[in-house]
Amino acid sequence: CMPGMTGYDLLRKIKESNSLKDIPVVIMSSENVPSRINRCLEEGAEEFFLKPVQQSDVNKLKPHLLKTKVKNVGEQTNNI
């Protein structure tokens, strides 16, 4: 619920941006609507968590954070 843009619009803009597309996107919502969850994942979100977020959900973020960290280290090494 954002003025002038939906969450889907924001997700699409992030994933279409050359500078932002590699940032992992996690959607959090209190609405448990399977069609919305599937749409977010199909449009590029890495994870979808229902509120309230559980510790087990947070643990699911580790692979995404590690993937981003490894990629950033690789890019820095290539730029040296």
C-alpha angles and dihedrals in degrees: 000000000000129000113257096357139057125224087251089056091051092048091050092050092050093049092046093050117097092212098044106031095095094055109107111241121209118190119209122189140154089219112097097199111146095206091055093045091050092047092053092050092045091051093054111277111143095210140007119207127189117224129276089053115223129214089247088059092053090052088059089066096066097084091050093049093047092048091052092046093051091048092050092050090050092051092049091050091051091051094055 
